[in-house]
Structure formats: C-alpha cells, structure tokens
Amino acid sequence: MTKQEEFELFKKEFGRYQRLFGLEGYKINFENKSLKDRNSDICIDVQGMAANVVFDRSNKRDEKDIKKIAKHECTHLFLGRVTTYAHRRYITPDLIEEAEEEVVRKLVDLIKVK
C-alpha cells in the first residue's frame, strides 16, 4: 500500500467512526505529515465544531493498524467536549452535566441491547 493509499484509508475509517459516533456536525481537516513520536494527532475546537487530524506518514503500517489509529483519534473527538471542559479552570456543574449527557446519549445509540 502506498503512503497516499494509507492516508486515504485512514480518512475513510475516521469518517466511518465519525458517523458511527454521531459526530457528523464536526468539520474535519486531515493532514498527512511526519510526526516525531506519534502515529497520529487531533486538535479539537469544540465551540467551532471543527478538528484537525494528522496522520503520520513516516511509518509503514498494515490495514489493521491504520484502522485502529483512525478509531483511536475519532474516540478522542467523541470525548472532546468532556476533555475540553475538564481542562478549564472554572467550570459550572451544568457544563459538566451537559458534556456527560452528550457522551451517554451517544453510547446509548452505540450499545445495542440483545
């Protein structure tokens, strides 16, 4: 698989999880560049509903690894609001509850009852 094919697979798989997690409202910008010590990275703007996702092009990976990396980064997007609020110095209980409810609603949709 070429580096470009790896990047295209990463974007496709990230999009699959973005839809699965109910995060279609986010505008995603993808970059394919070398990272020093990571396979990928994500920077999320919760208020702007946007994210910049970087896939490291310096290492050769198989399909399974690429899919796992995409799922990993999209899971960060899934938890973005909770993480953003957790890093704030002053946070109101209402915002914490709002972020928690968002995660709970999405998990309820994801977890199927048998």
C-alpha positions in Angstrom: 0.0 0.0 0.0 1.4 3.5 -0.9 1.6 6.3 1.6 -1.3 8.0 -0.1 -3.4 4.8 0.0 -2.7 4.5 3.7 -3.8 8.2 4.2 -7.0 7.6 2.2 -7.8 4.5 4.3 -7.2 6.5 7.5 -9.6 9.2 6.4 -12.2 6.8 5.2 -12.1 4.8 8.5 -12.1 8.0 10.6 -15.2 9.1 8.7 -16.8 5.7 9.4 -16.3 6.2 13.1 -17.4 9.8 13.0 -20.7 8.7 11.6 -21.0 5.7 14.0 -20.3 8.0 17.0 -22.9 10.6 15.7 -20.3 13.3 15.2 -21.2 14.4 11.7 -21.6 18.1 12.8 -17.8 18.4 13.1 -15.8 19.8 10.2 -12.6 17.7 9.9 -9.4 18.8 8.3 -7.0 16.0 7.6 -3.2 16.3 7.2 -0.7 13.7 6.2 2.8 14.7 7.5 5.6 13.3 9.7 5.2 13.4 13.4 8.1 12.8 15.7 6.8 10.4 18.3 3.1 9.6 17.4 1.1 7.7 14.8 -1.5 10.5 14.7 -2.8 13.6 16.5 -6.0 15.5 16.8 -6.7 19.1 17.8 -10.4 19.8 18.6 -12.3 23.1 18.6 -15.4 22.1 20.5 -17.1 25.5 20.2 -16.3 25.8 16.5 -17.3 22.2 15.9 -14.0 21.6 14.0 -11.0 19.3 14.3 -7.6 19.0 12.7 -6.5 15.4 12.4 -2.9 14.5 11.5 -1.8 11.1 10.2 1.9 10.3 10.5 3.2 9.4 7.0 6.7 8.3 8.1 5.9 4.7 9.2 4.7 1.8 7.1 1.6 0.2 8.6 -0.8 -2.6 7.6 -4.5 -2.1 7.2 -5.5 -3.3 10.7 -3.1 -0.8 12.3 -4.4 2.1 10.2 -8.0 1.3 11.1 -7.1 1.1 14.8 -5.3 4.5 14.6 -8.4 6.1 12.9 -10.7 4.7 15.6 -8.3 5.9 18.3 -8.4 9.5 17.0 -12.1 9.5 16.4 -12.6 8.4 20.0 -10.7 11.5 21.1 -13.2 13.5 19.0 -16.1 11.6 20.7 -14.7 12.7 24.2 -13.7 16.1 23.0 -16.3 18.2 24.9 -15.7 16.3 28.2 -12.0 16.8 27.8 -12.3 20.4 26.9 -14.4 21.2 29.9 -12.2 19.1 32.2 -9.2 21.3 31.3 -11.0 24.6 32.1 -10.1 26.2 35.4 -13.6 27.3 36.2 -16.4 25.1 35.1 -20.0 25.0 36.2 -21.9 21.9 37.2 -24.3 22.5 34.3 -21.5 22.3 31.7 -20.2 19.0 33.2 -23.6 17.5 33.1 -24.1 18.7 29.5 -20.9 17.0 28.5 -21.7 13.8 30.4 -25.2 13.7 28.8 -23.7 14.0 25.4 -21.5 11.0 25.9 -24.3 9.0 27.5 -26.7 9.7 24.6 -24.1 8.7 22.0 -23.2 5.5 24.0 -26.8 4.5 24.3 -27.1 4.7 20.5 -23.9 2.7 20.0 -24.5 -0.1 22.5 -27.1 -2.5 21.2 -29.4 -4.3 23.6 -29.8 -8.0 22.9 
